[in-house]
Amino acid sequence: MSAGWNALPETYRWALLAWLGVGMLAFAASLLLRAPYGRHVRSGWGPTLPNRLGWLLMELPVLVVFYAFFLGGSVPKTSVHWVFAGLFTLHYAHRALIFPFRLRTDGKRMPLAVAGMAVLFNLANGYFLGHWLGEWSSGYSAAWMQTPQFLGGLLLFIGGFSLNIWADDRLIHLRKPGETGYRIPRGGLFNYVSCPNHFGEMMEWVGFAVLTAAAPAAVFAAWTVLNVLPRSLAHHRWYREKFPDYPSNRKAVWPFVL
Ligand SMILES: NC(=O)c1ccc[n+]([C@@H]2O[C@H](COP(=O)([O-])OP(=O)(O)OC[C@H]3O[C@@H](n4cnc5c(N)ncnc54)[C@H](OP(=O)(O)O)[C@@H]3O)[C@@H](O)[C@H]2O)c1
């Protein structure tokens, strides 16, 4: 298998490390600033656009860039490549084309600046993963898909994906159609953490990093944690401030830990 760090060109490796550094800065900024969309939306962030449109615009470009680099790359595409690409597509097709249309978010808006930053993140991520898969991933044989590492990663990915969708669905249905307010979510993993959807998202991309054993996937998993964790902490604080009867034993995102 040639997906290892040393198989990647030096410029790409430096770019990937720089990209991880940007993720750490973004982590620090979002701890301080609370990304202003969803329940944290507030004025002072410039022009806005409808929530649903924002989600669609934020999440669709990644697939375009990913496939442009993946298909344009010189590596002969095997079943393993298509499984990697298929899992990535599964997540983003859902996030861009299904999730926004399930939201009960009528009338809500998000700052264009937030959507713009998410687009930049997705363009970079699509480039790093697509370029790696299209150009420097020739060493995978079909036997990789029978290794414990691939199967363990796949289990994490599917578990995380399912948890993310289940929890988002539960949250979305706390509102009746036309409602805009918030309620305390309960049941399942919500009894342990405020944001099981975020926990699922992290688990999913850690699983992807494990099943690909590739540096850009590991950096993407790190970016996901750096991106989502501050939002989980902000949601958790917000619940505690808004609901005096909020369950005190609930953690923010990692059961029994944080
Ligand atoms: N990969 C990444 O870097 C990344 C970053 C952020 C988010 N995400 C993913 O994007 C999805 C959405 O994340 P998010 O943080 O925006 O989700 P969220 O705040 O948990 O909200 C999800 C949906 O449910 C509604 N909702 C949430 N809590 C509610 C409550 N207590 N009562 C009534 N309605 C409630 C929200 O309405 P409002 O919009 O009106 O609040 C929204 O429509 C998640 O799957 C998350 O994992 C990924």
The ligand as a Gaussian input file, in Angstrom:
#p B3LYP/6-31G(d) Opt

LIG

0 1
 N      -17.813000      18.705000       9.229000
 C      -17.914000      19.871000       9.832000
 O      -16.930000      20.581000       9.933000
 C      -19.243000      20.323000      10.411000
 C      -19.335000      21.564000      11.078000
 C      -20.576000      21.931000      11.613000
 C      -21.671000      21.101000      11.468000
 N      -21.541000      19.922000      10.806000
 C      -22.707000      19.017000      10.679000
 O      -23.809000      19.747000      10.180000
 C      -25.022000      19.309000      10.808000
 C      -25.717000      20.495000      11.473000
 O      -24.873000      21.002000      12.489000
 P      -25.365000      22.154000      13.452000
 O      -24.396000      22.321000      14.569000
 O      -25.735000      23.342000      12.646000
 O      -26.667000      21.394000      14.009000
 P      -27.647000      21.667000      15.182000
 O      -27.478000      23.011000      15.769000
 O      -27.537000      20.503000      16.058000
 O      -29.060000      21.693000      14.412000
 C      -29.516000      20.729000      13.516000
 C      -30.954000      21.121000      13.110000
 O      -31.857000      20.865000      14.179000
 C      -32.417000      22.081000      14.708000
 N      -32.290000      21.984000      16.156000
 C      -31.131000      21.736000      16.830000
 N      -31.372000      21.661000      18.156000
 C      -32.684000      21.885000      18.318000
 C      -33.516000      21.944000      19.476000
 N      -33.011000      21.745000      20.701000
 N      -34.835000      22.211000      19.316000
 C      -35.336000      22.400000      18.064000
 N      -34.592000      22.333000      16.932000
 C      -33.286000      22.088000      17.057000
 C      -31.566000      23.208000      14.143000
 O      -32.311000      24.405000      14.004000
 P      -31.570000      25.850000      13.889000
 O      -30.711000      25.770000      12.646000
 O      -32.714000      26.781000      13.763000
 O      -30.759000      26.034000      15.140000
 C      -31.132000      22.610000      12.812000
 O      -32.145000      22.765000      11.860000
 C      -24.616000      18.231000      11.815000
 O      -24.807000      16.981000      11.221000
 C      -23.142000      18.487000      12.039000
 O      -22.461000      17.307000      12.408000
 C      -20.366000      19.521000      10.282000

